């Protein structure tokens, strides 16, 4: 079957998506988040958004949770290795929180996480594309798909 043709192969056949990959993109602000979502849709990628490392400590967890609300979907709040930031994120309403390298603390937060219905991750999802401040998400995602396509054995 040729690319872009459905099972019947005729002109009215539904196009098949070019890519079925899923990627987590770490963003710094609302413009970057919206641009990443638009670029992922254009490329046919599944996408989860995360806050950039250090953003929760710099801008505050309220900013990070509001970012998810403004884009209309949950955002993974990266709290680094700071349990206090993770706790604040959970109390502020974050649904997905990343707390790196603190297994003992994660166990202590498990009850709070369970009560809130949130998810606490110990490692970032993979693949993870972390954008630089001001970096164009469309260009970064396009480059990521080229690298992914070059290494995909299928």
ZINOR-V717531 format. One record per residue. N is the residue number from 1. RES is the residue in one small letter. PHI is phi as a letter, one per 20 degrees, with the letter a starting at -180 (NA if undefined). Layout:
n = [N:N]
res = [RES:RES]
phi = [PHI:PHI]
This chain:
n = [1:2:3:4:5:6:7:8:9:10:11:12:13:14:15:16:17:18:19:20:21:22:23:24:25:26:27:28:29:30:31:32:33:34:35:36:37:38:39:40:41:42:43:44:45:46:47:48:49:50:51:52:53:54:55:56:57:58:59:60:61:62:63:64:65:66:67:68:69:70:71:72:73:74:75:76:77:78:79:80:81:82:83:84:85:86:87:88:89:90:91:92:93:94:95:96:97:98:99:100:101:102:103:104:105:106:107:108:109:110:111:112:113:114:115:116:117:118:119:120:121:122:123:124:125:126:127:128:129:130:131:132:133:134:135:136:137:138:139:140:141:142:143:144:145:146:147:148:149:150:151:152:153:154]
res = [x:x:x:x:x:x:x:x:x:x:x:x:x:x:x:x:x:x:x:x:x:x:x:x:x:x:x:x:x:x:x:x:x:x:x:x:x:x:x:x:x:x:x:x:x:x:x:x:x:x:x:x:x:x:x:x:x:x:x:x:x:x:x:x:x:x:x:x:x:x:x:x:x:x:x:x:x:x:x:x:x:x:x:x:x:x:x:x:x:x:x:x:x:x:x:x:x:x:x:x:x:x:x:x:x:x:x:x:x:x:x:x:x:x:x:x:x:x:x:x:x:x:x:x:x:x:x:x:x:x:x:x:x:x:x:x:x:x:x:x:x:x:x:x:x:x:x:x:x:x:x:x:x:x]
phi = [NA:f:f:n:d:f:g:f:m:e:f:e:f:f:f:e:f:f:c:c:f:c:b:e:d:e:d:d:b:f:f:f:f:f:f:f:f:f:f:f:f:f:e:m:e:f:c:c:d:c:e:f:g:n:f:f:f:f:e:o:f:f:f:f:f:f:g:f:f:f:e:m:b:f:c:f:e:e:d:l:d:d:f:f:f:f:f:f:f:f:f:e:o:f:e:c:c:d:c:e:l:c:g:f:f:g:f:f:e:g:f:f:f:f:f:e:m:e:c:d:d:e:c:f:f:c:f:c:d:e:e:e:g:m:f:f:f:f:f:f:f:f:f:f:f:f:f:f:f:f:d:f:f:f]
